Amino acid sequence: MHARVAGLALAVTTVGTLALSGCGQAAQRSSEPTVVASTDAWASVAQAVAGDHAKVSALVSGANTDPHSFEVTPAAAARVQDATLVVYNGDGYDPFIDKLLKDGQPRVNAYQLLPADSADKNEHVFYSLSTAKKVADQVADELAKADPDDADTYRANAKTFGQQLDSISDLQHGIAEKDHGKGILATEPVASHLVSHCELVDRTPHDFAEAAEQGQDPSPADVATALDLINTKQVAALLFNSQTAGPVTNQLKQAAESHGVPVVTVTETLPDGTDYITWQRRTTEPVSYT
């Protein structure tokens, strides 16, 4: 569980109060299915499946938004509770969803679709292409139940989405064949699943990574170790989370740029003007070394 999430203060009194404020004034629900996702990454996956047959929205969106600072409003709570389907990350990444879901409400929990025998248990499963494909398939199944007339379309869209993911996965396999075992340094282990799939090695000092997960500054000794990895070119790239940038991570970025170490920007929400496929392709393509 992401430690910053544990300290997240929800702007909620009780779920019951929010339900009353949202549902008491609600008009009769449209026949069009509605999908609410915790973040725009998962909303984009759902949108690829839904097409024009369902309304999809995200609670957290935007390149400059940190999902861990999200606070639930009564309006957001009502959207979740009125949704035909809720899609979220799970594993404590977006705990506000668990507190708002109604009993029996259809939902897709992405983390639960990570294979039980997966060697990488990192919570940021939006960087796991195989998990995203399973999410799309499950979204298609759930929407087919809610809207049987368009069931074939949902499943065809999920298949197309999966094929697009396969093309990105092929790129990652190519990196694995060429650059297997090369090291990377990460300002935060956001793209852990991408690193694993490309068969790269995360050489980020353990205590540095732990401090990042806790939302704390690493010790001067850990910063020095990380800088040494860059200065001596023991890593082939720096994975830089632009959404949690600060003095320390910017120092690493500047060092990487000075020493000719490629900097790959990773984010937890979609960069402006992109969808899930474009985002994952653009993140994968720079992770290739000579």
C-alpha positions as CSV (number, residue, x, y, z in Angstrom):
1,M,0.0,0.0,0.0
2,H,1.3,3.5,-0.9
3,A,2.1,5.2,2.4
4,R,1.0,8.6,1.2
5,V,-2.4,7.1,0.6
6,A,-2.6,6.0,4.2
7,G,-2.5,9.6,5.3
8,L,-5.1,10.8,2.8
9,A,-7.8,12.8,4.4
10,L,-11.1,12.3,2.7
11,A,-13.5,15.2,2.7
12,V,-16.3,12.9,3.6
13,T,-18.5,12.8,6.7
14,T,-20.3,9.5,6.1
15,V,-21.1,7.6,3.0
16,G,-24.7,7.6,4.0
17,T,-24.8,11.4,4.1
18,L,-23.3,11.7,0.7
19,A,-25.6,9.1,-0.8
20,L,-28.6,11.1,0.5
21,S,-27.2,14.4,-0.9
22,G,-26.5,12.9,-4.3
23,C,-29.4,10.5,-4.8
24,G,-32.2,12.5,-3.1
25,Q,-32.2,15.1,-5.9
26,A,-31.2,12.8,-8.8
27,A,-33.5,12.4,-11.7
28,Q,-34.3,9.1,-13.1
29,R,-31.1,7.4,-14.4
30,S,-30.6,7.4,-18.2
31,S,-30.7,4.1,-20.0
32,E,-27.1,4.8,-21.1
33,P,-24.6,3.0,-18.9
34,T,-22.3,5.2,-16.9
35,V,-18.7,4.3,-16.0
36,V,-16.8,6.2,-13.3
37,A,-13.1,5.5,-13.0
38,S,-10.8,6.6,-10.2
39,T,-8.2,8.1,-12.6
40,D,-8.1,9.1,-16.2
41,A,-5.8,6.2,-17.0
42,W,-8.5,3.7,-16.1
43,A,-11.1,5.9,-17.6
44,S,-9.3,5.8,-20.9
45,V,-9.2,2.0,-20.8
46,A,-12.9,1.9,-20.1
47,Q,-13.6,4.5,-22.9
48,A,-11.8,2.3,-25.4
49,V,-14.3,-0.4,-24.6
50,A,-17.4,1.7,-24.2
51,G,-17.0,3.7,-27.4
52,D,-20.2,5.8,-27.9
53,H,-22.4,3.5,-26.0
54,A,-21.6,4.5,-22.5
55,K,-20.7,7.7,-20.6
56,V,-17.2,7.4,-19.1
57,S,-15.6,9.9,-16.6
58,A,-12.7,10.0,-14.2
59,L,-12.5,11.4,-10.7
60,V,-8.8,12.3,-11.0
61,S,-7.4,13.6,-14.2
62,G,-4.8,16.0,-15.6
63,A,-1.1,15.9,-16.1
64,N,-0.5,18.2,-13.1
65,T,-2.7,16.2,-10.7
66,D,-1.3,14.0,-8.0
67,P,-3.8,11.2,-7.4
68,H,-2.6,10.9,-3.8
69,S,-3.9,14.4,-2.9
70,F,-7.4,13.8,-4.2
71,E,-10.2,14.7,-1.8
72,V,-13.7,13.3,-2.3
73,T,-16.5,15.8,-2.7
74,P,-20.2,15.1,-2.3
75,A,-20.6,15.5,-6.1
76,A,-17.8,12.9,-6.7
77,A,-19.3,10.5,-4.2
78,A,-22.7,10.7,-5.9
79,R,-21.1,10.0,-9.3
80,V,-19.5,6.8,-7.9
81,Q,-22.7,5.6,-6.2
82,D,-24.9,6.3,-9.2
83,A,-22.5,4.6,-11.7
84,T,-23.4,1.5,-13.6
85,L,-19.8,0.4,-13.3
86,V,-16.8,1.6,-11.3
87,V,-13.3,1.0,-12.5
88,Y,-10.4,1.6,-10.1
89,N,-6.8,0.6,-9.4
90,G,-7.2,-1.2,-6.0
91,D,-4.6,-2.3,-3.4
92,G,-5.1,0.9,-1.5
93,Y,-4.0,3.2,-4.4
94,D,-7.4,4.8,-4.5
95,P,-9.0,3.9,-1.1
96,F,-11.7,6.5,-1.5
97,I,-13.4,4.2,-4.0
98,D,-13.7,1.3,-1.5
99,K,-15.4,3.7,1.0
100,L,-18.0,4.8,-1.6
101,L,-19.0,1.6,-3.4
102,K,-22.4,0.3,-2.6
103,D,-22.9,-3.4,-1.7
104,G,-23.1,-5.4,-4.9
105,Q,-22.3,-2.5,-7.2
106,P,-20.5,-3.7,-10.3
107,R,-16.9,-2.8,-10.2
108,V,-13.5,-3.7,-11.8
109,N,-10.6,-3.8,-9.4
110,A,-7.4,-3.7,-11.6
111,Y,-5.0,-4.9,-8.9
112,Q,-7.1,-8.0,-8.3
113,L,-6.5,-9.0,-12.0
114,L,-2.7,-9.1,-11.5
115,P,-1.7,-12.7,-11.7
116,A,-1.3,-14.3,-8.2
117,D,2.2,-15.6,-9.2
118,S,3.4,-12.2,-10.5
119,A,6.9,-11.5,-9.3
120,D,6.1,-7.8,-9.3
121,K,3.5,-6.8,-6.8
122,N,3.9,-3.1,-7.3
123,E,0.5,-1.3,-6.9
124,H,0.9,0.9,-10.0
125,V,-0.7,-1.7,-12.3
126,F,-1.6,0.8,-14.9
127,Y,1.9,0.2,-16.2
128,S,1.1,-3.5,-16.6
129,L,-0.2,-4.1,-20.1
130,S,-1.5,-7.6,-19.4
131,T,-3.5,-6.2,-16.5
132,A,-4.9,-3.4,-18.6
133,K,-6.0,-6.0,-21.1
134,K,-7.8,-7.9,-18.4
135,V,-9.5,-4.7,-17.2
136,A,-10.7,-4.0,-20.7
137,D,-12.1,-7.6,-21.0
138,Q,-13.9,-7.3,-17.6
139,V,-15.3,-3.9,-18.5
140,A,-16.7,-5.4,-21.7
141,D,-18.3,-8.2,-19.8
142,E,-19.9,-5.8,-17.2
143,L,-21.2,-3.4,-19.8
144,A,-22.6,-6.3,-21.8
145,K,-24.6,-7.3,-18.7
146,A,-25.9,-3.7,-18.3
147,D,-26.5,-3.2,-22.0
148,P,-27.0,-6.5,-23.8
149,D,-28.0,-4.8,-27.1
150,D,-24.4,-3.5,-27.5
151,A,-22.6,-6.5,-26.0
152,D,-20.9,-7.5,-29.2
153,T,-19.6,-4.0,-29.7
154,Y,-18.1,-3.9,-26.2
155,R,-16.4,-7.2,-26.7
156,A,-15.1,-6.2,-30.2
157,N,-13.7,-3.0,-28.8
158,A,-12.0,-4.8,-26.0
159,K,-10.4,-7.2,-28.5
160,T,-9.1,-4.2,-30.6
161,F,-7.8,-2.5,-27.5
162,G,-6.0,-5.7,-26.6
163,Q,-4.4,-5.9,-30.0
164,Q,-3.1,-2.4,-29.6
165,L,-1.6,-3.4,-26.2
166,D,0.0,-6.4,-27.8
167,S,1.9,-4.1,-30.3
168,I,3.3,-2.1,-27.3
169,S,4.1,-5.4,-25.5
170,D,6.1,-6.4,-28.6
171,L,8.2,-3.2,-28.3
172,Q,8.9,-4.1,-24.6
173,H,9.9,-7.6,-25.6
174,G,12.3,-6.1,-28.1
175,I,13.9,-4.0,-25.4
176,A,14.2,-7.1,-23.2
177,E,16.0,-9.0,-26.0
178,K,18.4,-6.1,-26.6
179,D,18.9,-4.5,-23.2
180,H,18.2,-7.4,-20.8
181,G,19.8,-6.7,-17.4
182,K,20.7,-3.0,-17.9
183,G,20.1,-0.9,-14.9
184,I,17.8,2.1,-14.4
185,L,17.3,4.6,-11.6
186,A,13.8,5.7,-10.7
187,T,12.7,8.8,-8.7
188,E,9.7,6.7,-7.6
189,P,8.8,3.1,-8.5
190,V,5.8,4.2,-10.6
191,A,6.7,2.3,-13.8
192,S,7.9,-0.9,-12.0
193,H,5.8,-3.2,-14.2
194,L,7.3,-1.5,-17.4
195,V,10.8,-2.1,-16.0
196,S,10.0,-5.7,-15.2
197,H,8.5,-6.5,-18.6
198,C,11.5,-4.9,-20.3
199,E,13.7,-7.1,-18.2
200,L,15.7,-4.1,-16.9
201,V,17.1,-3.9,-13.4
202,D,16.0,-1.2,-10.9
203,R,19.2,-0.1,-9.2
204,T,17.5,2.6,-7.1
205,P,18.9,2.4,-3.6
206,H,16.4,0.6,-1.4
207,D,16.2,3.4,1.3
208,F,15.8,6.0,-1.5
209,A,12.9,4.2,-3.0
210,E,11.3,3.7,0.5
211,A,11.5,7.4,1.2
212,A,9.9,8.2,-2.1
213,E,7.1,5.8,-1.3
214,Q,6.6,7.5,2.1
215,G,6.5,10.9,0.5
216,Q,9.7,11.8,2.4
217,D,13.0,13.2,1.3
218,P,15.8,10.6,1.1
219,S,18.8,11.0,3.3
220,P,21.9,12.8,2.0
221,A,23.7,9.5,1.9
222,D,21.0,7.9,-0.3
223,V,21.0,10.9,-2.6
224,A,24.8,10.7,-2.9
225,T,24.5,7.0,-3.8
226,A,21.9,7.7,-6.5
227,L,24.0,10.5,-7.9
228,D,27.0,8.2,-8.1
229,L,25.0,5.7,-10.1
230,I,24.3,8.5,-12.6
231,N,27.8,10.1,-12.6
232,T,29.5,6.8,-13.2
233,K,26.9,5.7,-15.7
234,Q,25.9,2.5,-13.8
235,V,22.4,3.1,-15.0
236,A,21.2,3.4,-18.6
237,A,18.2,5.7,-17.9
238,L,16.5,7.8,-15.2
239,L,12.7,7.2,-14.8
240,F,11.5,10.6,-13.6
241,N,8.0,11.0,-12.1
242,S,7.2,14.6,-13.1
243,Q,4.1,14.7,-10.9
244,T,6.1,14.4,-7.6
245,A,9.1,16.4,-8.7
246,G,11.0,18.2,-6.0
247,P,14.5,19.6,-5.3
248,V,16.0,16.1,-4.9
249,T,14.5,14.5,-7.9
250,N,15.2,17.6,-10.0
251,Q,18.8,17.3,-8.9
252,L,18.9,13.8,-10.2
253,K,17.3,14.9,-13.5
254,Q,19.9,17.6,-14.0
255,A,22.7,15.2,-13.2
256,A,21.3,12.7,-15.7
257,E,21.1,15.3,-18.4
258,S,24.6,16.5,-17.7
259,H,26.1,13.0,-18.0
260,G,24.1,12.0,-21.0
261,V,21.9,9.5,-19.2
262,P,18.4,9.4,-20.9
263,V,15.5,10.8,-18.8
264,V,12.2,9.0,-19.3
265,T,9.2,10.9,-17.9
266,V,6.6,8.7,-16.2
267,T,3.3,9.8,-14.7
268,E,0.3,8.4,-12.8
269,T,-2.3,10.2,-14.9
270,L,-2.5,10.8,-18.6
271,P,-0.4,13.6,-20.1
272,D,-2.6,16.2,-21.7
273,G,-4.1,15.2,-25.1
274,T,-3.3,11.5,-24.8
275,D,-5.2,8.3,-24.3
276,Y,-4.0,5.1,-22.6
277,I,-2.5,3.6,-25.7
278,T,-0.6,6.7,-26.7
279,W,0.7,7.2,-23.2
280,Q,2.0,3.7,-22.8
281,R,3.6,3.7,-26.3
282,R,5.3,7.1,-25.7
283,T,6.6,5.8,-22.3
284,T,7.9,2.6,-23.8
285,E,9.6,3.9,-26.9
286,P,12.4,6.0,-25.1
287,V,13.3,3.0,-22.9
288,S,15.8,1.6,-25.4
289,Y,19.6,1.8,-25.2
290,T,22.5,1.3,-27.5
